[in-house]
Amino acid sequence: MKRILFLLILLPAFSCPETSCQTMAARTWEVCEIELAASTGLDNPYMECLKEGGNAYVTAKFSGISGNALSRTYLVPGFWDGGNTWIVRFAPPCSGSWIYETMSPDKGLNKKKGKIEVSDWSVEEKQANPVRRGFIGVNKTEPRPGRYFTYADGTPCLWLADTWWDWTNRDIRFESFKNLADTRSAQGFNIGQLFFAGNGWGRESSLLDPDFQHPDLEQIRRVEKMIAYANAKGITMWIHAWWTREDMKNKIGGENIRRWWRYVIHRLHAYNVIWVLAGEYNMYNYGGFPLEFWTSLGQLVKSEDPYDRIMGAHPTPPMWDGGAEAPQWSTADVIHGQPWLDYNQSQCGHARWCNELIPEIIREAYAKQPAKPIVVTEAWYEFIEGNPTAMDIRFGALSAILSGAAGHTYGGGHVWRAHLPERPTGAGDWPLDTSFSTNTLLYPGAASLGFIAGYLRSINWWKLSPSPEKVLENPSSYCTSDLLSEYLVYLRYGGSFKLDLSRLPATRTFACKWIDLVNNRVSQTTAIQGGRIVEVKCPEDYPGFVNFKDWLVHIFIQ
């Protein structure tokens, strides 16, 4: 995402009411950056200016004075960026003229004024990069309120994420991240799940010192560069600020956790990101905290964010030892009713039997009220090629989406663990391909999910609801439909099935399109009539075809 530096990109000055200030130009949802210099030096601004219960040390009020921005206001916190430097970031949500004024007890940071002239993206520019449509939220209107995500302009957003856990590691080169973002963007992924953690998977990927009192500003800026680049490629970053550890309550403490979360929000709120309470937040019995600590932290994050973006929590499953004391297959099991929780997440775990639980987990979360989107944010990874197979990866995704999920998250290859030539991790306990002879970004499962997402985005997927009862005489009853004119069916093992169209007029003709998921192509399209129970037969079936495939069947009115 393009950054507009207040000190570097300035247009001619103009007169603000009662003072002079500067003008900058921006597009909607771009990150506008205002750099300020404090007049008073502090020993440790991170600790001194983020005290419990206190306000941000510097804030800026942005007020819309013309165009679509007229009468809109945002109060935005700033953050310390080393020495006497403070920065305020703003992502203008609509076009028009905005003016701002800063507020701070420090005179060097106080009453700084300026103006931003904001223009819209074209339709073509938005199509090229969905991030230009704004932050991701939950759909609140018909059809299917509460069931899927949209961008700020109302465009439906099918979640297709990749797992980028440890890419905050200091040894990882930006060019490696650029290759990752370029590849996933081209494949159709639109979410990257990333640490921005005070306590990463080791010191080399932690953004705070061992005492949790000093942020590593140099590494933070490097990670921000990654976030900005991913946004520029159309990828929203899914950010969690902590990874739960054993006895976190005593080893880190609630105050340190809250302080870092506030700092993260103050730094990143203008980027296209999604907040996640913590990675595996319930692990080791909530890290030694009572559940109320985490729910109050969720409320804090919500209240601190000027954009009120969506918020979730990433759980660990009961099948791990660390998840057994606070069991939940999804956050819907425990915290669904929390007002700050906008969507539910599930981690099924990394084994075939866990993968088989996905449709059941999704159905149970989908049944909860009020309606909230549900997404599997950690599934069975595509570890070494062939284990699991691409077919297993597709089952996890399609059984979830056709059971009501708002999308799916992939993990696999060298990516999930950030296993790279400049930073090899070894296999550890996992069946990881440790060689670099295979480009694991191109694993069959990843390519297949990109193809599936592309097909779904070509139709009105968000209008379809789970309809497993419509599929008869096939064990794969994964179906979503509008019950009148459109059906999507996932056949895990191919074969034939019967579809009940008896309540529809016999004069109604449907197209039946078979999507070959092994070869990522549409195989054939035939016609069927309504007014009866229709038998639909796979174009490749036993015994003529010994090697079975999984198929997606799209039936719709011609």
N, C-alpha and C positions, 0 to 999 in steps of 0.2 A: 504494500500500500504506500502510495506517495506520501512523504512527510513534508509539511510546509514549515520551514524554520522561520520564526518570527524575526530573528536577527539577520537573516540572509535574503529572504525573498519578500521584499517590501515594495509596495506601489507608492506613488506620490502621496504625501501627507494631506490630510484634510482637517477641518476643524470639528472636533467633537464638542458637545455642549460643555461649556465652562473650561475647556482645556484642549490641548492639541494631542493628537494620537496618530497612529499609523494604520494603514489599510493593507490587508493581504487578500489574495484570491484563492478560492478553494472550490472543490466539487463536493456534492453531498456525500457524507459518510467518510470523507478523507480525514486523516489525522492532521489536525492543525496544532503546531507546537509553539508555545510561547516561552521563551527563556528569560529568566529574571535573575538578578543578582542581589542577594541579601546584604544589608548594610552591617549586620552583626554576625560575627562568627560564633559557632557553637561547637562544643567539644564532640558531641555525637548527635547530630540532628535526628538520626533514625530513632534513637531512644528518647531524646528530649522532646521531640515534636509529635510523637505518636503515643502520648500518655493515655492510660485507661480512661475512657469516658470523655476525653477531650475532643475538640474539633480539629480539623485539618489546619496546619500552620499557615497555609496560604490557600485561598479559594478564589475562584473567578466566577462572576455572574455574567452569563451570556444572554442577551436579550435580542429577540428578533424585532426589527423595526420596519421591514418592508417585505413584500412578496409573500411566499408561503410561510416564511419565518415570523411574520407579524404576530406580536403578542405572545410568542412562545419564549419561555425562560428556562435556563439550566444553571444550577449552582454546581460547579465542578471543582473537586479538590486538586491541588498540585502536589508535587513530591520533590524531595531532596535528591539531587543527582551529583553530589560530591562538592567539596569545598563550600563556596558561598552560592553555588548554582542551584536554582529551583526551576522546575518546569511545570507548566500547566498544559494539558492536552485537551482538545475538544474535537469531536466528530459531529459537524453540523448535520442534523437530521433532515433538513429541508432547505430549499433554495431561498434566496433573498438576502437582505442585509442584516448582519448581526453586529452588535456592539458588545464590548465586554469591559469590565472593571474588576481589578483584583482587590482582595482584602487580606490583611495580615497584620500582626502586631509589629512586624519588622518594617520600617519605613521604606527600605529598598524594594520590598515586595508589595507594598500597599499602594492603592490608587493608580495602578498602571492601566491605561486604557488603550483600546484599539477597535478596529472594525474589520469584519470579514465579509467579503462579497462572494456569495456562494451560488454556483450555477448547477443545473441538473446534468446528469449523464443522459446520453441519447439511448433510445431503445436498443440499438445495436451494441452499444458499450455495455449495457446491463446484461444483454444476452452473452457477451463475451466473458463476463465476470460477475457471478451472482452476488458477490460481496458488495458490489455497488448498489444492491437493493436494500442494504441496511442490515441491522442485527437480526439474528434469528429469534423468533418468539413462538408462542403456542397459538394456533388458530383458535379464535374465540367465536367465530360465526359459522353459519351453515355453509356447506354441509359438514357434518361430523365435528362440531365444536369440541375442543379438548383432545382430539385424537392424533393430530399431526402438527408439524412445524411449518411456519411461514417466515419469509423474510419481512422486513418492516413495511415493504410496499404491498404486502398481501400475497405475493407469489408463493405457492406451495414449495416446501423444501423437503425433499426426500433425503434423509440422513444416510450417508454412506461414508463411514469413518475408517481411518487407519490408525493403528496403535504405534505411537512414537514415544514410548515411555521415556527412555533415558537419553534423549537427544540434547539435553542441557549439559551433557558431559563436556568438560573443558578441552578434551583432546579431539573432539569432532570438528572437522573443517567445514566452513560454510559451504564450500563447493559440494560436499557430500549431501548436505541438507538441501541445497538447491536442486540437485539431481533427484532426490526423493520427492520434493514438492512438484517438480516439473512432471515426473512420471505419474504420480498419483493424480495430479490435475488432469493430465491427458487421458487417464483411464476413467475419469468421472467421479473420483472421490471429492467430497466437499467438506470433510471434517478431519482434523488432525488432533489426536489425543496426546497431550504433551505435559510433562512436568514443568512447573515453574515453582519448584519446591524449596522451602527452607531446609528440608531434610530429604535429599534425593537418595538414590541407591548407593550412596557413598560420598565421601568428601568431594570427589571430583565432579559430582553432579548436584551438589547442594549450593544454594545461592545465599545462605547465611553461614557465618563462622560457627565453630563448635559451641560457642556460648550463646548463639542466636541473638547477638547484639550488633553485628556489623554485616551489612549486605555487601556482597562481592559485585561492585558496580560495573567493573569491566566485563565480567561474564554476563551480568544481567543485560547489558547493552548488546552483547553478542546474541543472546537469546531473543531479545526484542527485534533484532535484525531478521532473525528467522521468522518470527511471527509476522512482521511486516511483509516479508517476501511471500509467505504462504497466503496471506490476504491478497496480495497482488496476483496470485494464481487462482483466486476464487475459493480458497480454503479457509474456513472458519476454524480458529484454534480453541480446543476444549482444554481448559486450564484448571489444574488443581494445584493448590499451594502447599499441600502437606501429603505425606504418605504415612499412614498409621503404623506405629511400631509398638512393641511390647513396653508397657509401663511408661507410655508417652506423658502421662500426667505428671510424673515426678522427674523424668529425664528432660522434658522440654517445658512443660507448664502451660496453663491456659493463657496467661498474659502474653507470652512469647508467640503463641499460635495466633492470637487475635491481632497482635501488632503487625506481624508479617502479612496477614490477610489484608489488613487495611492498606499497607504499603503496596501490595500487589494491585489492589483495586485502583489506588491513586495513580499508579504507573500505567496500567494496561486498559483502563476502562474505555479509552477512545478507539482501541483496536477492535476488530471483529472477532470477539472471543465469547466463550461460554464458561461460566463459573461452575466448578465442581468442588463440593465441600472438602473432600479429601480422597486420596486413593485408598481403597479398602478401608473405609472409615470405621467399620465395625470390627476390624481385625483385633485379635487379642482382647476381646471384651471391650471394644471401643477405646483401645489404648489405655485402659485403666480409668477413663473418665465415665461418669454416668451418661446415659443417653441424652439427658437434658443439656449437657455441655455442647453437644454437637447441634442439637436443635436451636439453641440460643446463638451458636456461631452462624448457623444458616440465616437467622434473622439479622445478625450484624452485617453479614455480607450483603444481604438485600438492601438494608438501610443505607449502606455506605456507597452503593453504586448509583451514580446520577442517572443512569440509563435504565435501571430496573430490568436488566437482561435476565434470561432464563437461568435457573439454578437447579442443580441436581446433586446427587451423592453417589459415589461409586462403591458398591458393597463387595465384600469378599464372601464366597459361598460357604455353606455349611460343610461341604465335603473336605475343605482344608482344616487342619487342626486349628489354625488361627481364627477360623470362622465359627467354630463349634459352640462357643460360649454365647454368641449373639447371633443366632442363625437367621439368615434371610436369603432366599434365592433372588429376591429383588427388593428394592426399597419400598415397594408397595406393601410388603409384608409387615412393615414396622412404622414407617414415617409418611405414609401416603397422605394423611390428613394435615400434615404441616403446611401452613399457608405459604411459606417461602419455597416449598418444593414444587417446581413447575412441571417436572417430568420425572418418571421413574427410570431407574437403571437396573440392569441385571448383569451379574457375572455368573455364567453357568459353570466355569471351570474348564480344564484342559484335558479332556479324555472323551472317548466316544460316548460312554454312557451319560456323561454330563451334557454333551451335545444333543442327545436324544430328549432331554428334558425341556429344551427351549420352547416348543409350542405350548407345553403345559404351563410353564412359567409365564409366558406372554398372555395366555388366556386368563389366568388368575389375576394378573395385574390389570388387564383390560376390563375385567368385570367390576373393578373397584369404582366407587363414586366419591367425590366428583371425578369426571373423566379427565385423565391426564395421559399424555403420550408415554409409551414405554419403549425402551431401546435396550438391546443387549449391547453393552459397551465393553465386554470382554468375553469372547467365546473360545471354542477350541481353535488353537492356532494351526496354520498350515506350516508345520515344523519342517522337517526334512522332506523333500519332494516325495509325494506318495503317502505320507503319513501325517495327517489324514489326507484323503484324496480331495480333489476339487469338488467331487460330488458331495462329500461330507460338508464342505464349506458352503456349498449351495443349499444343502438341506437346512443348515443353521439359519441362513439368511431368509430363504423363501418360506420356510415353516414359520418363522417369526413374522415376516411382513404379511403373509396371508392369514395369520392368526390375529392381526391387528396392530403389530408393531409399526412405529413411525419411521423405521429404517433399521440399519444394522451396522455393526462395527466388525471389521476384519483385523486380523493380526497374523503375521507370518514372516518367514524368511529371516533375513538378517536385520530387518527393520525393527521389530518389536523390542529387541534387546540392544539395538544400536551396535551390532557386531560389524565393524568396519576395519579396513586395513590399517587406518591410523589409530584404531582403538579396538583391537580384538578382545572378545569377552570369553571365548571358549564355550563349550557346550554346556558345562555344568551338569545338572540333572536332566537337561532337556534334549530331545532328539534334534539338535540344531546342526545344520550343515555348516561346518566351520570353514570349509574352503571358500575361496572367492572366485572359483571358476564358473559358477552359475550366478546369473543375475536374478536373485530371488525376488526382486521387485516384479518380475514377470512370471512368477509362479502361476499355474493354471487357475487356481482359486481366485486370485486377485484379479486376473484378466476377466474371469467369468462374472464376478460381482460387478465389475465396471460395465460389462455388456448388459447385465440384468438391470442395473440402475438406469442405463441409457434407454432401454426399452420401456421401463416403467415411466420415465420422465416424458416419453413420447405420447403417453395416454393420460387420462385424468385419473391417475391412481388414487388420489386423495378422496375421491367420491365413493370408493368401494369399501364395503364393510365385510367382516368375516362371515362366511356363509358355509360352514362345513357340511351342513345338512343337505346341501344341494348335490353333493357328489355321492353317487350310489354305486355299490358293487366294485369298489376299489379301496384298498387299505389306506391310500394316500388322500385323505379328505381335507386337503388344504385348498380352500377356495375363498375368494373374496369377490363381492359382486354388488350391484345396485338392485338386484332381484328382478329387474325389468328388461334391461337392454345390454348388460355387459357382465362378463364373468372371467375371472382369472383362476386357473386351476394348476396346481403343481403336482405332477405325477412323479413320484420319487423313483419308481421302477418301470415307468412306461405302462404298457398294457392298454386296456379299454376301461371306460367308465360310463355310467349313465347319468344324464343330467335332466332334472325334472323341469321341463318347459311347458307342462300341461296347462298351466293357468294363463299362458300367453296365447294370443291368436295364432291359428294355424297358418294364417297368411303372412305371418312375420318371418322373414328370412334372416338367418344369422350367418355371419362369416366365422369360420373356425380356423384359427391360425395356430400352427404347431411351431414352437420355438425350440430348436435343437440346442440345448444348453451345453453339450459337450463341444460342439463346433461353433458356438456363438453365432447362430444364423437362424433365420426363419426357414423352416423346411418346406412347408406347403400350406396352402389355404384352401379349404373346402366350404361348401354351403350346407346348412342344416335348417330345418323348419321347426317352428314353434308348435304349440298345441298338443304336445305329447311328451312322453319320457323318451329322450333321444339317447341312443348308444353312440358313443364317440370312440373311434378306434385309432390307436397310435399308428403312424405310417411305418414304423419299424418295430416289429414284434416277433417274439419267439413262435415257431422254430426257424422262421426265415432269417431272423437276426438273433444270433446267440448272445452277443454282448449287449446287455440292456443299457439303456440311457435313462437319465432323468429329463423331463420335458416340462415346459411351461405352455399351457394351452390358453389362448386368448379367444373368447367367444363374444361377438358383439354384433349389433344390428348393422347390416350393410346399408 
